[in-house]
Amino acid sequence: MNLTRRKFITAAALVSAVPGLGAAPAANAASVKKSIKLGISTYSYWHFKTAKVPIETVIDKAAALGVAGVDILHRQMDLPEKEPLDTAGRAYLRKLKRHAFINGVDLICVSTHQNFVSPKPDEVRKNVEHTNKCIEIAYELGVPCIRINTGRWNTVDFDTLMAQRGVEAVLPGYTEEDGFKWCIDGIRACLEKAEECGVILALENHWGLARTPEGLLRIINAIPSPWLGVLMDTGNFLEGLGDCRWFAREQWSAWLASARADYLEAIKAPRSAMALDIAAAMIHLRERLGEDAIVTLDAGNHTGWPQRYLSYRRPGRQIGPTNGAMGYSVPAAVAASLIHPDRMVIGCVGDGGFMMSGQEISTAVQHGGKPIILLFNNNMYGTIRMHQEREHPLRVVGTDLVNPDFVAMAQSMGAHAERVVRSEEFAPALDRALAAGRPAVIELCTDPEQISTRATIADLRARASKR
């Protein structure tokens, strides 16, 4: 049987041995929204080759990062690894438990190492005793589960095992069937102690007999116990990735060519009946932008035109607010022009956004900046109007604007300014703005009907009427 990750997760979810599935779920469990919490493994700060990083240090770092929990590696603790847990060891564990508590960090798991894959009964017994000791450690710490391994054949060293993606030869004279039997018997021998302490065993799939979904499920299905579960780290199933067809060159190339064709079609100007064709204006601007030009954006539907029709030959040339904040573009354009006085800076802003921070044109005048501001004026809060028309057609509330004379306003601050109402006026207006040698504002008087790059208000009302 060859399991995909998706099939494995589905199968694992049906196994009663998975932690928490042994008991009947509450009737309203499906209605409870569970939050995802993050934890840090202590060995993330210690990679087995340097001096051990104290567990207390990792707890402190987790608390400073605001991480909810810490997974403790047994070998990293200040405890003898093989000896039984004594009074001094228990005192150390209680100190760790207190340290985590006062720092507001949960101790969520103990990571352990054992090897049940051995033909020697005494060796398996020693690993069972070691695992039982780790269960006691978890109990002392108040940790709900420990991570356990199947073990491995040990026919290659660990570095070779990793290089071979967890694959190693079976011990001469034995079979995989033998290995699974030893492993299953060894884990079964630990369940009594797990139940006594209320600690769940979480079987890992890093390497060994559980390195594949089939191997992991074989062990889990053979031991139907609520005290044995699966560590759902499906990223460790490495087999088959090289055969993933999505990465095949011919498939990727075909998809890329199709996506490229779609993009080139999307940046063509559609036929427009509007007096001022904004798409055509943006395409003209696209041809005029230098290699190092900077474009700043505001929030609103007007940004659809520069984002759809402008293109950039290198990164770091478009600046915009990621949180939908209006009033961003003009100050950003002023700052960009002052920082890079030798580069073309174009700021795109709607009439609503300009009224929030357009006065910063005077800052550019005062300090010698030369941004060119394209002011998209449709006398409305366009994005909100779009939502109104889509959800409540013909119910226009609070989105119409009565604007000042933007050209006179910009000129009063010392900027070059002019108004464009027809498509053929844009190119010469842009030439004059570039030649002005000072801040410039080009007011683009757009038709309110053209609510976005792909829809008109009439379109939105027609769609709404069909609902």
N, C-alpha and C positions, 0 to 999 in steps of 0.2 A: 504494500500500500504506500502510495506517495502522497503525503499531505501537503497542501499549501498552508500558508500562515492563516488565511481566513478559515479554512476547514479545521485547522488545529484549535483556533480560538473557539469556534462553535462547539467542537467536541469537548474541549476542556470545560466549557461553561455548563455542560450537561453532566459532568462527573460529580458525584456527591462528595468526593473527597476534597474538592476545592474549598479552601477556607471560607467558612460562612455558609456553605451550601448544605451542611449536614442537618441544620435545623430548618423547620418549615418557615418560610418568609412571612412577615407580617402582612395582613390583608391590604394595608395601604402602602406597602413598600414602594410600589411603582410611582406613587404620587410624591415621594420624598426626593427632592433634588439634592444630590450629594455633591459636595465641593471637592475639588482636586487639591490635595496638599502635597507639598514638596518635601523631600527628605534628602539628607546628605550622608553618604557613606564615609566612615572615618578614613578608609584607605584611599579616598580621593586626595587626602592631604599627605599620605605616606605611601610610597610606591615600592616598598619592600627592599629597597636598596640603600636607603639612608637611615639615619637615626629615627627611631619611632617618634611620631608626633603624638603627644599625650591626648587621650580621649577628651579630657577637660578642655583642651585647646580647641578641638573641633566643635565641642558644644558651644564654647564662647563664640566661635566664628559663625555657627549656625544661627545663634541668637542675634548676632550683629546684622546678619543678612535678612533676618525675619523669616527664616526657614522653619517649618513646623516641627520637623523630626530629624533624628540622627540614627543611622544604622551602624552598629558597632562591630568592627572586625575583632573576633576573639583573640587572634594572634597579636593584636595591637594593644591589648590591655596589659596592665601591670600585674599579670598573673602568670604563674608557671603553666605552660601549655598542656603538659601531659599529666601532672600530678593531680590527685583528688582536690576538691574544693575544701579549704580549711577555714578556720576562724578568721585568720588575717585576710584571706581572699574575700570572704563574705563582708568584712568591714570595708574593704576597698570598693566592692560593688555598691554598698549602701551609700558610700561617699559620692560615687558617680551618680547614683539615683537622685541624691539630694541636690547635687550641682546642676543636674538637668532641670529639676523642678524649680529651683530658684531663678533659673534663666528662662523659664517658660518654654522649654523644649521637651518634646516627647521622645522617649527612647523606643524606637519602633521595631527594631529587629536586631538579632545578633547573627553575624555571618560566621560560619564555621567551616572547617575542612575535615573530611573523613574519607576513608576508602573501604567500601564494602566489596570491591571486586578483587577477591583474593581466594585462592584455593586452600589457604591455611585457616582452619576454624579459629585458632588462637588469635590470628590477626584480625579477623572479622569481629571476634569478641572484644578485643581491645578498642576497636573503632566504635562499637556499640557503647562501651563504657565511657569513651570520650564524648560521644554524642549525648549520653545521659547527663554527663557533667555540664555540657553546654546548655542543656535544658534547665538544669538547676541554676545556672548563671542567669539565664533569661528570667526565671521565676524570681530570683532575688532582685533583679532590676525592674521588675514589673513589665517586661517586654512580652508582647503577645505571640511572637513567633521567632523561629530561628531558620536560617537558610542552611540547607544541607545539600551535599553532593552525592552522586552515586559512587564516585571514585573512578579509577581507570586501570588499564592493564599495565601501565608503567613499562611498556616495551620501548619507549623513546623518552628522551629528556623533555622537560616542559617547553623549552624554546622551540624544539622541533615539532612538538605537538601543536603549538600555536601556528607555526609556519605551515603545517599541514591541515589547518582549519579544524583541529580537534580529532583528526582521523589517526588511528594507530593500529598496529597489528595486534591480533589476539595472542595471548600468552601461548607459546608452543605446547601442544598436548591438550589444549582445552578449546571450547567453542563459546560463541556469544551466548548460547543457551545457558551454559554454566555461569557466565558472568551475571546474567539477569537473575538467575536463581539465588546466587550469593547476595546480590544487592537487595532483592525483595525480602529475603529472610533477615538480612541485617536491619533494614528499615522497620520491618515488623517487630523486631526485638526492642525497638526504641519507643514503640507506641504506648506501652504501659506507663512509662515515665512521663511521656508527653501528656497523657490524659490526667495523670496524678497532679501534675504541675499546671495544667491548663495552658500549655504552650503548643502551638501548631507548628508542625514541621513543613517548611516550604521548600519543595524540591527544585533545585536550580537546573538550568540547561546550558551551563557554560561549556562543558566538555564532558567526556565520559559516555556512559550508556544513555544519558538523557540529552545528548547533543542534537538529536533529531526529534521532530514531533512524534514519530512513531515510537521511538524508544521511551520518551517521557510518558506518553499515554499508556504504554505497555505496563510500566511500573505502577502508575496511578490506578489503572483499572484492576490490577492484581491485588491491590490493598485498599478495599473500600472502607476507609476510616475517616471520620470527621476531623481527625487530628493530623491528617496528611493532606497537603495542598500543593499547588503549583505556583512557583514564582513566575508570573506572566511576563517574562522578558523575551518576547518573540524576536527581538533584534539579534539574539544570539544564535538563531537558526541560520547558519551561513550557507547551507547547501543550496545549490540551484540558482544562486544569484547570477552566476556567469551565463546561464542559459536564458535569462529573462529576455523575452523577445522585444520588449518595449525599447531596449537599448540597441536593438539590431540597427546597423547603419542604414539599410535601405528603408526601414520603417521610419526611423527618425528623420531621414532626409526628405521623405515624402510629406511627412507632417510639417516639417519646417518650410518646405516649398509652398504648401497649401496656406499656412499661416502668413507667409510673406505676401502671397497673392491677395489674401484678404486685407492685409494692412494697406497695401498699395491702392487697392480699390477704395478703401475707407477714407483715404486722405485726398481723394479727388473731390473737387467742388461739385456738388449736385446742382442741377438747374434751379435757378432762383428767380422768382417774380418780384422780389423785394427791390426797392430803389437802391438800397445799400446791401450788396451781397457780402456778408461778413466772411464767408468761407473764401471767396475770391481775394478779399483783402488780406486774410491770413496767409494764403498761398503766396501772394506777392511779398509779404513780409518774410516768409520762409526763404525766399530767394535772396533777400537782402541781408539776412542775418549773417554776421561774420562767424568764423570758426570759434571765437571766444566770446560771443555775445551772451549776455545774461538776461533771462526773462523771469520776471516775478509775477506771481499770480495772487489773486484775492480769493475769496470764497463766493460762490454763486454760479448760476447757470452760464454766465458769460464766459467762464473759463473753459467751457466745452470747446469753443472755437480754437483758442491757442493750443489746447492740449490735443485736439484731434488733428489739426492741420500743420502745426509747427513741428519740425524735426530737428534733432541735434546730432552732431557728428562726434561728440565726445561728452563724457558725463560731467555733472556739476554745473550745468548751465541753466536749470530751471529751479526756481525757489518758490515755495508755496506753503501755506499753513496746512498742517496735517489734521488739525482739529476743527476745521470749518470756520475759523475765525475771520469775520469781515474786518476790513480796515487794515489788512496786513500789507497789501501790495505796494502802496505808495511809499510808506516808510522803508520797506525792504528795498525798493528801487533806489531811493535816495541814498541809503547806506551803501548799496552795491556800487553806485556811481562814485561816491566819495572814496571808497576803498580801492576801486579800480577805475580811475579817471580816464584811462586809455582804452576802455572797452565799451562797446555799445550796450546800453542797459534799456530794456523795454519793460515797462510796468503795465499789466492789464488789470483793470479794475472796473466794477460796475458803478452806476450812479449812487446806489446806496452805500457802497463801501467807500467811495470817494468822499461822501459827506461825513464819514467818520474820521478820516485822517488826511484828507486832501490838503489841509493847511501846511503839511510838511513840505510842500513845494517851496515854501518860503525858506525852509532850512537848506534845501538844495541851492537856492539862489544865494543865500548868505555865505555858504561855504564852497561854492564853485562846482557843485555837482551838475551833471547834464543828463539826467534820465529823461526818456521819452515816455509819457504816460498815455496809454490808449484807454480812453474813458468810454466804456460801452453804456450809452444812455438810452434806456427804454422806458424811463419814467415809472419804474416799479421795482419792488423786491421780486425779481424774476423766479427764483427757486421756490419761494413760498407760494407765489401765484400759480406756479405749475402744480404744486400739491393741491391747492384749492380747486383748480380746474379738474384735476384728475379724480379727486375724492368727492368734491361738492361743486359740480359745474354750475357756473353762473352766479355763485354766491361769493362775490369778491369783497373781502373785508380787510381793510388796513394795509393793503399792499400797493396801492397807487401812491405815487410820489409827485409833489409839486417842487420842481428843482429850480435853483437859481440859474443865472446865465453863467455856465461854467467857463466859457471863453473869457468873459470879462473878469470873472473871479481869478482865473489863473494869471491873466495879464496884470491884474492889480497887485499880484505877488511878485511880479518881475519876470514871469515866464513867457516864452513864446506860446501862443495858443491859437487854434483855429478849429472850425467846425466842418465835419464831413457828413453830407446827407446823401450823396450818390456814389456809386461804385467807382466811377472814373475820377473822382476827386481824391481818392485815398493815396495813390502813388505820388502825385506832386506834393500833397500835404506832408507825406513822410519824408520826401526829399528836403523840403524846407525845414522840417523839424531837425533832421540830421545836420543841416548846415547852420542852424541857429547858434550853436556854440553855447547854449544855456539850457536850463530845463524847458521842456516843451510838453504841452498837453494837446492831444488830438481828440476832440469829442466826436465819437462815432454815434450818430443818431440812428439807432436801430429800430426796426419795426417791432412794436410790442407783440405782434402776432407770432413772430419767430421766437418761440419760448425756449427752444433748445436746438442743438445741431440736427436733431432727427425728428422734431415734432413742432407743430403749430398749435395755438390755442384751439383752433377749429378741430384739429386732429384729436386732441384730448377730450373735447366735449363730445365728439362723435363716438369715441370709444366708451366714454362714461354712459352714454345713452343706451348702449347695448347691454349693460349689466343688469 
